[in-house]
Amino acid sequence: MRVAWVLIADYLRQLETGLYSPLASYRYRAIIPARELGSRGHEVYMLGVNENGQSVEFAAQEIRGADAVIFGKNHVVPAVTQRLIDLCRQLGIKSIVDVCDDYFDSPFKDHYLSIIQKADLVVASTPALAARISDTGARQAVVISDPFEGPRGEPRLTPDLQRLKQVWFGWETNLPPLFRHLGALVDAGEGYPVELTVVTGNVPGLREVLDRFNSPILSVKFIEWSLPALWQALAQCDFVLIPVDKERPGNIAKSPNRMVESLRAGRFVAAHSIPAYEEFREWAWVAESLTEGIRWAVRNTAMAVRRLHDAQRHIEATYAPKVIANTWERTIRSG
């Protein structure tokens, strides 16, 4: 097969190690699957587009020989996506729209509804997001989850009760629920002392905000996000926190990639419940009180480690790049 992914050029980087993107969605849902499909003999290529007319003309020429064109997240230059998906229809080339975030209550709603209705196939990153797409009346979506990306870590839980090492990582928009959790922790003024490492983008003023939470029971430090920094932080911590703002409807449809990466790293996770995390309830703490989950793990370290081993077996069988690529391959061939 000859398969093209259409992505935003500004978020693609060609490194010595290969194609890279700072956007997790582009790595999980394009670069990693494309690499796996390419290893199977398929001709796979990325088309980076922007407002530059030359990039659009180049993409328009390149897709003419494709068997399928996959349109990744792009509401930065929506007119380009609209033009190229119309071209696919004119040429009889299979078009696939990949939806990995819930934008159906956002200013981008009309754009996504339009390309979903034009596409030959629609892919969603979670069943909850597929249901959301269906609820809009647009159409049904095939579910393809995110593969894991990071290295496997040996399951370990040997916490120092004088200072529990915890990590939070993610996009800056996910910080508010972390702030609420930290505020409650400081207000309670009791429990195990915590050393929290926050791995995210270098947002102006963030360091000052985090410094306000420092107290006798909480020490917070910031590390600017990069993949090496994240893998190192996971290797050095005892626990990963994933608080979720469920008042934001879009969060309900999020993928489990932070849960998957953390468990694959061999670290115990305490997370608020969303549909994508329910699958991991028997191996991680998925409930409203993250602090209670940490306390349980501290008291039951051997059981927690056994659960981590079980979780890793499940993740290898379900979220390995080759497994996810199998689903992409079947989906591209279908229809």
CORVENDA-V620644 format. One line per field, one symbol per residue. psi: psi as a letter, one per 40 degrees, with the letter a starting at -180 (. if undefined). A space follows every 50 residues. Layout:
BEGIN
psi = ???
END
This chain:
BEGIN
psi = ihhhhhihdeehhhideahiiehdddddecddddddddeeeihhihhhia ehddddddddddedeidihhhahgedgdddddddddddddefhhhhhhhe ihfefieeddddddddddidihhieidddddddddeeciiihhhihiidi ihihhhggiheeghhihhiaideeddddddddddddddfiahihhhhhha ighhedddddddehidehhhihhhhidddddddddeidihhgihgeehdd ddeiifddddddddefihhhiihideeddededihgidhdddddddddef ddddddddddddddddddeidddddddddddddi.
END
